[in-house]
Amino acid sequence: MPKLKHIAIVAMNPEELARFYVDVFEMEIIDGSPTGGVFLSDGYFNLALLPNRVEGKVNGINHFGFQVEDSEAIADRLKKFKGLGPTKRPDNRYYAESRATDPEGNAFDISEHGFQKMELGSERKARSKEKV
């Protein structure tokens, strides 16, 4: 069964917001990105705090993510709904291999890798070649 394991929030100050989640909910900072993102976890769920880099963009939920066992099966299920994707994520993006939208345009990531360990597309490719 696919599991909701990730949500991304656009924030004016991701580091300050991370302190809030650490202090109030005892989450752990597990990574950071060169662009200023901060990634936290409670050991089960990943919370990404992304910097707001677009003037006038509203802060709040940017996307959420599902960890799945079979991304091809999910892609097949998506075909019967009016949404976009899934499309492959660029190799410089962490965690998820693809992204899609629901019929109302809400973006979500799809990942077989999961959201507990930061991993770029190039690292996923290298790991899959090792298995062959």
C-alpha angles and dihedrals in degrees: 000000000000113000129210101236108152143045129177123209124193108225137180091223112019094181093054092045089049090056088055093054092044094049099040103033100023092238118163125233103235101174149346133214129227088243093061102266118145121206122203135181140191089203092269109040129048120217117194117198107199125193116249103238099165118084110233095017112136116241116236141076113002100174142324132221141224124207108216137181095219118027091183091060090051091049089053092051091050092059093077093058133069103249138106126266151299092239126177114260117233114266091245092064120097128233108354128075096199144012134211138168132234120236091275094052100258108150122228134177125228118208136174088181094058134219105271098084125043110238131166124218091253090056091049090052092049091049093050091051089053090058093055 
